[in-house]
Amino acid sequence: MFSQSEENYIKTIYHLASVSEKGISTNAIAKKLETKASSVTDMIKKLSEKKVVVYKKYQGVTLTDFGKKTAVSIIRKHRLWEVFLVDKLNFSWDEVHEVAEQLEHIKSPKLINELDAFLGFPKQDPHGDPIPDKDGNFQQIEKSLLATLVKDEAGVCVGVNDSSSEFLQFLDKQGIALGQKITVLEKEPFDGSLSIKLDGKTITVSNKIANNLYIQKL
């Protein structure tokens, strides 16, 4: 059994490891969790004693198989709760993350499995991220950042790289949502901005926006 703080560390290490082939530094963990490096060191010692992580000097922190399984379980709960909040309680996709952060620490496996069944075994959360099944398996899809598309290429919006409420609210204002077809009309060489066709209208998005939208090419 893990405390809420321990689970937050486990999940954070898992996410950091997904974009790095090397061990995770204590400084990287401290930055992500907005805490002191000394606090991270203390927590890593606790998690090492619980066989969740391995720490090697100069190589950083890695999750054990048990640690990875624990992290995936937390992520599964978080993403299922996000689906529940959007589909059943009418939350918007920019409101659910903080609430799901609280709900993900519920310990009951039966509750989560029943929630999964109640929701119809969803494969993605409201932001397009894959939801692992009860055995920890993810259903992955091929996706590319909108910024990598060239003129006349098209795809369906399937996810976001930035799930902050500010970015999601911006997408809402622009009328950009998951499941929409996006066609690149022009790409500006100077700054990478794109002119795109979306639901019959033409809008311009910055390179920053294009680097935070995932597209499944058609």
C-alpha angles and dihedrals in degrees: 000000000000133000121241090254092051091050091051090054093048092051092046093052090049093053093046091049091054090069098037132060091200132071116281118253121230088236091057091051091047091051093048093049094037093234139118122284089232090059090051091051091053092049094047088055090054093047091048090055088052091052092243099117140020119216122198122181112251090006101068135215127327130179120243118228087263089051092051091049090050092049093050090051091054092047090049091054093046095052095043090053089050090055091048093050093050100038101037107022100036097240115158118241092252092056102053106071099075093044091048088050087065097041095049091075094065105120104207111111090190092057092051094046090049090047090052091052092044090055092048097253097289117208098203136034122231090276095052096256115142118254114220116229123236089278092053097254119145124208103222125198129196109256139164135197113261087236090068094059119099132212114306093012116127138193146159120262106245106164152346131249091202114050096177115135090240093058094043091050089051090053090050090054090051092047093242115147141156114281095031122129114237123192122192110228100172137000118206110223093202100061106000093246116153135219105212137183114228126173092338095311131099122227136166121234128190125243088252091058092045090053091056100050122083118213132191103214120235 
